[in-house]
């Protein structure tokens, strides 16, 4: 069974920083793209940043220059460094990964973490 476990959320003042981590565990053959999404109350879940296995990154326009996504393939972990946080960054942040599990090695499946709350006070 494959799991994604996030950590690092919390309460921070505007202008501050947080670092989110997400570790994939279980019977995994390989991990392709990984990413972070967020969902504010009453809004849809939107992409924040994504990173390929080779390290190519993409960011939402709203976080460019403030957030940095990275990954450690040896640890099956993706990170999101968030700087210059704004009140509008307040949301539940979800980790996502495209994984080939050992239970179905020919299938690329979409996995999600349980979410971690980020609250930015103004």
Backbone as a chain_set.jsonl record, in Angstrom:
{"seq": "XXXXXXXXXXXXXXXXXXXXXXXXXXXXXXXXXXXXXXXXXXXXXXXXXXXXXXXXXXXXXXXXXXXXXXXXXXXXXXXXXXXXXXXXXXXXXXXXXXXXXXXXXXXXXXXXXXXXXXXXXX", "coords": {"N": [[0.85, -1.194, 0.0], [0.528, 2.203, -0.812], [1.477, 5.308, 0.555], [1.203, 8.831, 1.096], [2.649, 11.172, 3.13], [2.3, 14.193, 4.663], [3.991, 17.022, 6.152], [4.779, 19.899, 8.204], [3.105, 22.109, 8.029], [1.316, 24.969, 9.444], [0.851, 27.874, 11.581], [1.662, 31.124, 10.616], [3.053, 34.41, 10.499], [2.294, 37.045, 8.169], [4.643, 37.501, 5.583], [6.415, 35.741, 6.602], [7.984, 32.424, 6.658], [7.569, 29.001, 5.648], [8.216, 25.482, 5.518], [7.175, 22.789, 3.718], [6.923, 19.236, 3.758], [6.758, 16.088, 2.082], [6.491, 12.714, 2.185], [6.71, 9.749, 0.384], [5.697, 6.43, 0.866], [5.801, 2.799, 1.152], [5.021, 0.031, -1.05], [6.663, 0.639, -3.717], [7.442, 1.049, -7.112], [8.367, 3.061, -8.844], [8.517, 6.675, -8.942], [7.005, 9.25, -10.668], [6.131, 12.407, -11.721], [5.847, 14.851, -9.089], [3.996, 16.905, -6.807], [2.505, 19.934, -5.44], [-0.61, 21.024, -4.237], [-3.286, 23.286, -3.423], [-6.097, 24.169, -1.376], [-8.39, 26.51, -0.624], [-10.92, 27.599, 1.729], [-14.142, 27.08, 0.434], [-13.277, 27.165, -2.162], [-11.911, 25.77, -5.241], [-9.555, 23.03, -5.597], [-6.322, 23.887, -6.406], [-3.377, 23.817, -8.472], [-0.142, 24.342, -7.117], [2.637, 23.972, -7.395], [4.765, 21.907, -9.412], [6.983, 19.126, -10.004], [9.204, 17.343, -12.043], [10.638, 14.015, -12.254], [13.188, 14.392, -13.111], [13.691, 16.954, -12.268], [12.606, 19.244, -13.425], [10.659, 22.121, -13.068], [7.443, 23.639, -12.391], [5.36, 26.444, -11.746], [2.517, 27.981, -10.164], [1.339, 31.17, -11.19], [0.845, 32.881, -9.068], [2.605, 32.232, -7.059], [5.157, 32.308, -7.981], [8.572, 33.088, -7.646], [8.377, 33.253, -4.926], [7.846, 30.754, -3.777], [9.466, 27.557, -3.645], [9.867, 24.473, -5.135], [11.169, 21.247, -4.524], [12.864, 18.042, -4.683], [13.823, 14.882, -3.273], [14.943, 12.184, -4.639], [16.018, 9.815, -3.683], [14.938, 9.603, -1.21], [12.286, 9.558, -1.722], [10.785, 11.906, -1.46], [9.172, 15.072, -1.486], [9.476, 18.621, -1.39], [8.293, 21.85, -0.283], [9.277, 24.978, -0.183], [8.241, 27.868, 1.265], [8.241, 31.237, 1.039], [7.984, 34.719, 2.021], [5.255, 34.802, 2.742], [1.744, 35.307, 2.239], [-1.529, 36.466, 3.257], [-3.373, 35.442, 1.517], [-2.309, 33.01, 0.854], [-3.234, 31.22, 2.618], [-4.533, 28.065, 3.215], [-5.464, 24.584, 2.791], [-2.885, 22.438, 2.139], [-1.985, 20.064, -0.259], [-0.184, 17.148, -1.041], [0.86, 15.555, -4.03], [1.405, 12.73, -6.13], [2.59, 10.862, -8.929], [2.648, 7.534, -9.241], [4.144, 4.319, -9.677], [2.975, 1.508, -8.366], [4.071, -1.5, -6.662], [2.083, -3.371, -6.645], [0.792, -2.985, -9.003], [2.589, -2.675, -11.394], [2.659, -1.796, -14.043], [1.008, 0.277, -14.227], [0.444, 3.72, -13.944], [-0.357, 5.509, -11.226], [-2.401, 7.912, -9.478], [-1.714, 9.564, -6.51], [-2.599, 10.961, -3.338], [-1.822, 13.081, -0.546], [-2.904, 13.566, 2.895], [-3.313, 16.17, 3.467], [-2.263, 19.356, 4.744], [-2.617, 22.019, 6.98], [-2.09, 25.405, 6.262], [-1.805, 28.502, 7.627], [-1.84, 31.92, 7.282], [-1.347, 34.784, 9.0], [-2.411, 38.151, 8.974]], "CA": [[0.0, 0.0, 0.0], [1.304, 3.428, -0.947], [0.977, 6.445, 1.325], [1.907, 10.109, 1.086], [2.459, 11.797, 4.433], [2.784, 15.578, 4.651], [4.303, 17.656, 7.422], [5.368, 21.219, 8.097], [2.144, 23.199, 8.025], [1.165, 25.666, 10.704], [0.45, 29.276, 11.599], [2.806, 32.017, 10.445], [2.681, 35.786, 10.174], [2.567, 37.486, 6.804], [6.058, 37.78, 5.373], [7.204, 34.651, 7.144], [8.306, 31.269, 5.827], [7.292, 27.632, 6.093], [8.681, 24.446, 4.607], [6.367, 21.575, 3.732], [7.562, 18.008, 3.284], [5.83, 14.994, 1.777], [7.24, 11.487, 1.952], [5.966, 8.607, -0.141], [6.17, 5.166, 1.434], [5.056, 1.624, 0.737], [5.588, -0.797, -2.128], [6.75, 1.551, -4.855], [8.41, 0.748, -8.159], [8.974, 4.336, -9.227], [7.694, 7.882, -8.801], [7.201, 10.221, -11.743], [5.951, 13.784, -11.26], [5.32, 15.123, -7.759], [3.554, 18.296, -6.782], [1.732, 20.491, -4.326], [-1.851, 21.708, -4.564], [-3.892, 23.891, -2.245], [-7.532, 24.424, -1.437], [-8.889, 27.448, 0.376], [-12.337, 27.356, 2.013], [-15.089, 27.507, -0.58], [-12.655, 27.253, -3.477], [-11.468, 24.506, -5.785], [-8.16, 22.697, -5.376], [-5.51, 24.39, -7.508], [-1.964, 23.466, -8.448], [0.797, 25.35, -6.637], [3.912, 23.721, -8.06], [5.013, 20.51, -9.756], [8.377, 18.85, -10.349], [9.402, 16.039, -12.659], [11.693, 13.219, -11.636], [14.456, 14.986, -13.508], [13.9, 18.24, -11.616], [11.961, 20.368, -14.102], [9.619, 22.644, -12.196], [6.422, 24.578, -12.867], [4.719, 27.118, -10.627], [1.395, 28.882, -10.389], [1.815, 32.554, -11.279], [0.677, 33.559, -7.788], [3.668, 31.879, -6.106], [6.471, 32.425, -8.622], [9.489, 33.983, -6.964], [8.225, 33.141, -3.463], [7.848, 29.337, -3.392], [10.404, 26.699, -4.359], [9.63, 23.045, -4.985], [12.342, 20.406, -4.754], [12.621, 16.657, -4.315], [14.947, 13.981, -3.021], [14.465, 10.916, -5.191], [16.484, 8.711, -2.837], [14.054, 9.538, -0.035], [10.891, 9.617, -2.187], [10.238, 13.052, -0.737], [9.078, 16.362, -2.167], [9.439, 19.73, -0.459], [7.831, 23.14, -0.77], [9.752, 26.105, 0.622], [7.345, 28.989, 1.05], [8.756, 32.476, 1.612], [7.166, 35.923, 1.812], [3.872, 34.322, 2.756], [0.669, 36.289, 2.261], [-2.769, 35.927, 3.81], [-4.065, 34.676, 0.47], [-1.719, 31.677, 0.761], [-3.907, 30.37, 3.597], [-5.244, 26.963, 2.563], [-4.959, 23.24, 3.054], [-1.927, 22.074, 1.093], [-1.991, 18.636, -0.521], [0.888, 16.573, -1.838], [0.396, 14.654, -5.086], [2.491, 12.029, -6.823], [2.262, 9.824, -9.911], [3.453, 6.419, -8.731], [3.932, 2.93, -10.115], [3.075, 0.649, -7.187], [4.45, -2.888, -6.952], [0.855, -4.141, -6.848], [0.358, -2.804, -10.388], [3.774, -1.965, -11.883], [2.491, -1.238, -15.383], [0.021, 1.358, -14.115], [0.844, 4.963, -13.269], [-1.532, 5.892, -10.44], [-2.4, 9.234, -8.838], [-1.848, 9.454, -5.067], [-2.719, 12.238, -2.626], [-1.654, 13.101, 0.888], [-4.111, 13.886, 3.666], [-3.429, 17.624, 3.55], [-1.727, 20.033, 5.918], [-3.148, 23.381, 7.014], [-1.193, 26.56, 6.329], [-2.561, 29.707, 7.939], [-0.993, 33.103, 7.301], [-2.063, 35.878, 9.661], [-1.981, 39.471, 8.467]], "C": [[0.883, 1.241, 0.0], [0.651, 4.548, -0.145], [1.849, 7.669, 1.071], [1.602, 10.799, 2.405], [3.131, 13.171, 4.422], [3.114, 16.041, 6.064], [4.798, 19.073, 7.152], [4.392, 22.382, 8.049], [2.081, 23.882, 9.378], [0.696, 27.097, 10.516], [1.691, 30.151, 11.521], [2.298, 33.406, 10.127], [3.015, 36.1, 8.72], [4.028, 37.916, 6.686], [6.971, 36.682, 5.856], [7.383, 33.506, 6.168], [7.861, 29.973, 6.492], [7.875, 26.683, 5.066], [7.815, 23.212, 4.797], [7.18, 20.409, 3.197], [6.482, 16.973, 3.022], [6.649, 13.776, 1.4], [6.309, 10.393, 1.462], [6.562, 7.331, 0.435], [5.304, 4.018, 0.955], [5.76, 0.894, -0.388], [5.557, -0.028, -3.435], [7.798, 1.075, -5.843], [9.141, 2.02, -8.564], [7.976, 5.466, -9.031], [8.021, 8.823, -9.944], [7.044, 11.637, -11.173], [5.43, 13.817, -9.824], [4.904, 16.588, -7.726], [2.807, 18.662, -5.525], [0.526, 21.233, -4.889], [-2.359, 22.36, -3.284], [-5.359, 24.176, -2.485], [-7.932, 25.319, -0.282], [-10.375, 27.179, 0.593], [-13.24, 27.911, 0.911], [-14.539, 27.597, -1.978], [-12.219, 25.875, -3.951], [-9.987, 24.285, -5.457], [-7.357, 23.099, -6.615], [-4.063, 23.953, -7.357], [-1.141, 24.646, -7.938], [2.121, 25.207, -7.378], [4.032, 22.229, -8.345], [6.473, 20.367, -10.166], [8.464, 17.458, -10.95], [10.501, 15.283, -11.924], [13.076, 13.804, -11.957], [14.702, 16.373, -12.943], [13.318, 19.448, -12.332], [10.759, 20.816, -13.285], [8.645, 23.564, -12.938], [5.709, 25.147, -11.661], [3.476, 27.87, -11.082], [1.938, 30.313, -10.38], [1.804, 33.237, -9.915], [1.809, 33.272, -6.796], [5.06, 31.996, -6.711], [7.326, 33.469, -7.91], [9.411, 33.913, -5.453], [8.343, 31.696, -2.982], [8.872, 28.588, -4.24], [10.079, 25.24, -4.076], [10.921, 22.301, -5.289], [12.008, 18.984, -4.338], [13.927, 15.927, -4.08], [14.49, 12.604, -3.469], [14.888, 9.716, -4.343], [15.58, 8.519, -1.629], [12.577, 9.55, -0.411], [10.141, 10.781, -1.543], [10.243, 14.303, -1.612], [8.904, 17.446, -1.112], [8.819, 20.96, -1.121], [8.302, 24.201, 0.221], [8.91, 27.319, 0.272], [7.875, 30.209, 1.786], [7.815, 33.627, 1.311], [5.681, 35.578, 1.772], [2.876, 35.464, 2.908], [-0.596, 35.645, 2.825], [-3.51, 35.076, 2.776], [-3.435, 33.31, 0.211], [-2.368, 30.708, 1.76], [-4.762, 29.329, 2.891], [-4.78, 25.643, 3.171], [-4.092, 22.853, 1.858], [-1.863, 20.548, 0.983], [-0.8, 18.256, -1.39], [0.275, 15.606, -2.852], [1.595, 13.99, -5.744], [1.922, 10.997, -7.792], [3.212, 8.655, -9.661], [3.098, 5.125, -9.425], [4.087, 2.039, -8.884], [3.468, -0.772, -7.591], [3.222, -3.761, -7.219], [0.361, -4.054, -8.292], [1.452, -2.041, -11.141], [3.654, -1.368, -13.277], [1.561, -0.033, -15.381], [0.595, 2.54, -13.362], [-0.392, 5.509, -12.562], [-1.307, 7.209, -9.711], [-2.641, 9.054, -7.337], [-1.847, 10.85, -4.437], [-2.409, 12.05, -1.146], [-2.937, 13.551, 1.565], [-4.317, 15.393, 3.805], [-2.841, 18.171, 4.841], [-2.147, 21.507, 5.858], [-2.014, 24.4, 7.113], [-2.058, 27.79, 6.542], [-1.594, 30.874, 8.071], [-1.807, 34.264, 7.887], [-1.496, 37.222, 9.185], [-1.82, 40.48, 9.598]], "O": [[1.87, 1.31, 0.732], [-0.568, 4.714, -0.164], [3.058, 7.564, 0.862], [0.439, 10.99, 2.759], [4.336, 13.3, 4.208], [2.585, 15.517, 7.044], [5.185, 19.41, 6.033], [4.818, 23.537, 8.03], [2.709, 23.439, 10.34], [0.213, 27.483, 9.451], [2.653, 29.951, 12.264], [1.223, 33.559, 9.546], [3.906, 35.494, 8.126], [4.57, 38.595, 7.558], [8.166, 36.684, 5.56], [6.991, 33.595, 5.004], [7.788, 29.866, 7.716], [8.014, 27.028, 3.893], [7.729, 22.659, 5.894], [8.014, 20.568, 2.306], [5.427, 16.98, 3.657], [7.404, 13.794, 0.428], [5.257, 10.142, 2.05], [7.781, 7.171, 0.485], [4.214, 4.226, 0.421], [6.944, 1.111, -0.646], [4.563, -0.039, -4.162], [8.915, 0.735, -5.455], [10.37, 2.056, -8.62], [6.766, 5.251, -8.964], [9.185, 9.158, -10.165], [7.756, 12.013, -10.242], [4.679, 12.94, -9.397], [5.39, 17.405, -8.508], [2.519, 17.824, -4.671], [0.624, 21.965, -5.874], [-1.912, 22.021, -2.188], [-5.805, 24.391, -3.612], [-7.828, 24.94, 0.884], [-11.025, 26.591, -0.271], [-13.111, 29.068, 0.511], [-15.23, 28.047, -2.892], [-12.162, 24.928, -3.168], [-9.268, 25.215, -5.093], [-7.68, 22.696, -7.732], [-3.582, 23.744, -6.243], [-1.406, 25.799, -8.28], [2.659, 26.174, -7.916], [3.482, 21.397, -7.624], [7.115, 21.32, -10.608], [7.874, 16.509, -10.433], [11.203, 15.843, -11.082], [14.006, 13.708, -11.155], [15.791, 16.924, -13.11], [13.521, 20.577, -11.885], [9.942, 19.998, -12.863], [8.976, 24.171, -13.957], [5.474, 24.448, -10.675], [3.388, 28.333, -12.219], [2.88, 30.624, -9.651], [2.658, 34.078, -9.636], [1.959, 33.987, -5.805], [6.051, 31.8, -6.007], [6.873, 34.574, -7.611], [10.277, 34.451, -4.763], [8.878, 31.442, -1.903], [9.114, 28.933, -5.397], [10.022, 24.82, -2.92], [11.67, 22.673, -6.192], [10.978, 18.746, -3.708], [14.979, 16.293, -4.603], [13.737, 11.934, -2.763], [14.18, 8.71, -4.297], [15.467, 7.417, -1.091], [11.711, 9.553, 0.464], [8.989, 10.635, -1.134], [11.182, 14.557, -2.367], [8.272, 17.229, -0.078], [8.818, 21.095, -2.345], [7.779, 24.301, 1.331], [8.871, 27.746, -0.882], [7.951, 30.215, 3.015], [6.948, 33.519, 0.444], [4.951, 36.01, 0.879], [3.126, 36.446, 3.606], [-0.713, 34.421, 2.863], [-4.189, 34.111, 3.126], [-3.971, 32.527, -0.574], [-2.077, 29.512, 1.743], [-5.613, 29.667, 2.069], [-3.833, 25.598, 3.956], [-4.526, 22.935, 0.709], [-1.709, 19.841, 1.978], [-0.458, 18.952, -2.346], [-0.709, 14.927, -2.56], [2.656, 14.596, -5.897], [0.913, 10.349, -7.514], [4.423, 8.774, -9.845], [1.935, 4.852, -9.724], [5.203, 1.832, -8.408], [3.227, -1.193, -8.722], [3.307, -4.763, -7.929], [-0.382, -4.917, -8.758], [1.258, -0.876, -11.49], [4.462, -0.52, -13.657], [1.354, 0.601, -16.415], [1.163, 2.387, -12.28], [-1.356, 5.92, -13.208], [-0.179, 7.57, -9.373], [-3.644, 8.465, -6.933], [-1.198, 11.777, -4.922], [-2.693, 11.002, -0.566], [-3.926, 13.875, 0.906], [-5.388, 15.836, 4.219], [-2.912, 17.534, 5.893], [-2.042, 22.151, 4.815], [-1.107, 24.27, 7.934], [-2.94, 28.085, 5.736], [-0.652, 30.831, 8.862], [-2.827, 34.666, 7.328], [-0.288, 37.395, 9.022], [-1.466, 41.633, 9.351]]}, "num_chains": 1, "name": "protein.A"}
